[in-house]
Amino acid sequence: MTAPTVKLPAPLFAKLSPHPFLLRNLTSTSASDGHGDRPPARRTNGRGTQETRPLLTKPSSLSHAHGSSLVRLGDTTVLCGVRGELLPVERIPQFRPLSRTRDSEGDGEGEEEEGGSVIGRGELRDYDLLVPNIELATGSAPQFLPGVPPTTLAQTLSTRVYSLLHSTGLVRATDLRVWSTAGEGNGKKNKEDVEMGEAEQGEGYREMEEEDRVVAYWVLYIDLLFVSFDGNPFDAAWAAVVAALRDTRLPVARWDPERETVVCSRTERKELNVSGLPVACTAAVFEEKDLSEVGTGVAEGRHWLLLDPDRLEESLCRETITMVVDCSDGETKIKSIEKQGGTTIGRELIRGFAGIAEKRWKEVKDATK
């Protein structure tokens, strides 16, 4: 007597055996294009291996922030807000005085030249002028529970965004400086009155007082909130950060010699100069063998590179690669490459992945117009 065949619905099969279910979709040969060729591999969600989810961006989503954006990548939705706060140089430990003469000569510590302008990455990093923070909202995914400390994923994403902000030179320190005009700082001092600190610093300090000098910096607090989470959080978070910074308008700040403080205009706004359009492209490596078979001597078998993985696919893959590229100048510049876990991805795959990232850059550019 033949045992009855039990057919499980696809959603139930996916929950009970996610790895065999995805593998069955990628290796299915039930369809044909009429020439006997194997059809392109399809994932569980119906996308091809190098097909991404639609990207939607909406700038100026928050009314009380200096810049904001809402980014939706499939079912992953993240909200980003940028707010600037003034930081007087007196509150910066080991502050290095900077005048316009030193700025034009480019001899400030940690400053670099790119495209003919000074980026000032040393100032951004040493004074902590860029402060990203990421929160995964309760209910955005089943694993994020209420009343728990920040998850390891949130802290890792914040660190990666922080590192990329500095390495790409997306924001220039020149846009965050607040200057005082020569002579304004001495408005309430007699020429004969010399403070002890000025006397100790001698002629160098007095020369600085006679020039325009930096009296404060804008500190940008970049807060991100994941409203819904369905995989590939870094690409969505970075797209939201870039869109929010491009939307940022800071109040015009001036030094008031009478009050001896920095004042901001209620009506005038200054656009933040964002350098380029770096775009992150992430893919996960799905292997034919199950994760439970790793290290057991089972043959390696085949593997697939899944672009823009969702939450299910991320849980089934142990190796990912993220490449950040910028093609704003007409040529592809690789800003960052990160690879985590596994040994499948080698030099040849990385070279090929650069072309995929370039194509992804064009898609994101069209979506952010």
HELIX and SHEET records of a PDB file:
HELIX    1   1 ALA A   10  LEU A   16  1                                   7    
HELIX    2   2 PRO A   18  THR A   27  1                                  10    
HELIX    3   3 VAL A   89  ARG A   91  5                                   3    
HELIX    4   4 ARG A  100  GLU A  105  1                                   6    
HELIX    5   5 ARG A  121  ASP A  126  1                                   6    
HELIX    6   6 THR A  152  THR A  168  1                                  17    
HELIX    7   7 ALA A  173  ASP A  175  5                                   3    
HELIX    8   8 GLU A  184  ASN A  186  5                                   3    
HELIX    9   9 MET A  196  GLN A  201  1                                   6    
HELIX   10  10 GLU A  203  GLU A  209  1                                   7    
HELIX   11  11 PRO A  233  ARG A  246  1                                  14    
HELIX   12  12 LEU A  291  GLU A  293  5                                   3    
HELIX   13  13 ARG A  311  LEU A  316  1                                   6    
HELIX   14  14 ARG A  347  ALA A  367  1                                  21    
SHEET    1   A 5 LEU A  55  PRO A  59  0                                        
SHEET    2   A 5 GLY A  67  LEU A  73 -1                                        
SHEET    3   A 5 THR A  76  PRO A  88 -1                                        
SHEET    4   A 5 ARG A 213  SER A 228 -1                                        
SHEET    5   A 5 LEU A 130  LEU A 136  1                                        
SHEET    1   B 5 LEU A  55  PRO A  59  0                                        
SHEET    2   B 5 GLY A  67  LEU A  73 -1                                        
SHEET    3   B 5 THR A  76  PRO A  88 -1                                        
SHEET    4   B 5 ARG A 213  SER A 228 -1                                        
SHEET    5   B 5 ARG A 177  SER A 180 -1                                        
SHEET    1   C 2 GLU A 113  GLU A 114  0                                        
SHEET    2   C 2 SER A 117  VAL A 118 -1                                        
SHEET    1   D 2 ARG A 249  ASP A 256  0                                        
SHEET    2   D 2 THR A 261  GLU A 271 -1                                        
SHEET    1   E 4 HIS A 303  LEU A 307  0                                        
SHEET    2   E 4 VAL A 279  GLU A 287 -1                                        
SHEET    3   E 4 GLU A 319  ASP A 326 -1                                        
SHEET    4   E 4 LYS A 333  GLN A 340 -1                                        
END                                                                             
